[in-house]
Amino acid sequence: MLNYRITATSLWIRSGPGTNFPAVGALYRKDIVQGGEIQNDWIRIATGDNKTGWCHRAYLELIEAAPPNPVETLYRVNAGTLNVRHGPGLNYAIVGWLKQGDSVEGLAVSPDGQWAQVRKLNVLSGWASLKYLVKIPVPPPIDSLDVLMIVTTDLLNVRAGPGTTYPIEGRLSRGEMVPFIGATPDWKWARIKTAQDKTGWCSSRYLLERPEAIAAPEDYPLKGFHRALSDSIPMRAGPGEEQPPVADLKFNKVVYVDDISPDGKWKRCNTAFGETGWYPVERLATLGTIAMPQPNEEFPWLPIAFEEFGTREIRGSKNNPRIVEYHKSTDLAQKYTYLPDETEWCASFVNWCIEKAKVPSTNSALVHPWTKWGVAAPIPRRGCVTTFLWDDGFAHVSLFLGEVGNYVVCLGGNQSDAVWTSVYHKKYVTSYRVR
């Protein structure tokens, strides 16, 4: 029998080859199993403790399988916008665009040495002028389970330890992708592996997790709240690639899925902005029960917040009276007579929920007072007040619901202009507070 490694965070073992069969056990990331009979996309497996059943093959990695052909050349785009053409010359049609800082795989070079055939994340390929491409180091071979981080600054120091007092051991360039190993508890520093197969520490402020992933097959038939797993695929007017795009859907944006196409390949999504469109099932990961109200929530303000879900700003000159009410729970009401709903209202929403639960609040529409409210939670607890600081210096406050990998799931106000669920990277968290 062949050996397989589990690549999903968790994976059901089912009594038969399909999701309609009951689960008889569970496996977890990097578990090793033996596989035998294959039926369609399902493999009959046996665990080390003699459990048997069926698992979906998409999340079983054949350990003995030959690795894919390694990437030999990587380029970084060194122009504001770079045309990608059907062939190596200006007379060929434009098939797409790249922006400054994008990293692309090099596939070939034209005979005259002026053009490179490139590919970006397997979603765009064609020819681009080598004049605007800078060759960058190729990362070492990585495990299929590794998370890749993209460098977002021109030069990033790699240090021997997590802090500026440690010596510099190397540098990374904008657009390079490096495997993520771990992070300090406050997420200020991330440990990575360089192209020279060495480990080091970089400021997480200048690292962005690669915004492309694939959902677990067991998510495909599910409805409810999902997060998008791509930064480059639009929602479409109908279930098919031939349908026109209707709205952008960026990586980790949360949508509510209320329908699945008859062929099971597309899900109908509803966004916080009230947009509706269809998205590929393999690029939507369920949030499961994390995003849903639970019985007997620990903190009384969380059920109140869930009751407000879907409240959104009114576009134009009109204001949503409910959002104005959130503002009036703070000291803004004493300072201003006119409080439009486009005024930043994340802190006002949290303040309103806390007061409705008859718990002392900050009485403030600012985020900073919430970093001192109550007491710090050593570890995040569902419903705790969570504050963030973005790269641009703006702050945010929301209510913690749970974790998904390196991200936190939060319910809050002014999240895509609505009371909605959002997914944020842990590196932006500045405090968890309870009372």
Secondary structure, DSSP 8 states (H G I E B T S, - for coil): -EEEEE-SSEEEEESSSSTTS-EEEEEETT-EEEEEEEETTEEEEE-TTS-EEEEEGGGEEETTS--------EEEE-SSEEEEESSSSTTS-EEEEEETT-EEEEEEE-TTSSEEEEEETTTEEEEEEGGGEEEE-------TT-EEEEE-SSEEEEESSSSTTS-EEEEEETT-EEEEEEE-TTSSEEEEE-TTS-EEEEEGGGEEE-SB----GGGTT--EEEEE-BSS--EESSSSTTS-EEE---TT-EEEEEEE-TTSSEEEEE-TTS-EEEEEGGGEEE-GGGGS--TT-SSTHHHHHHHTTT-B--SSS---HHHHHHHHTSTHHHH-S---TTS--HHHHHHHHHHHTT------SSSGGGGTSSEE-SS--TT-EEEEE-TTS-EEEEEEEEEETTEEEEEESSSSSBSEEEEEEGGGEEEEEE-
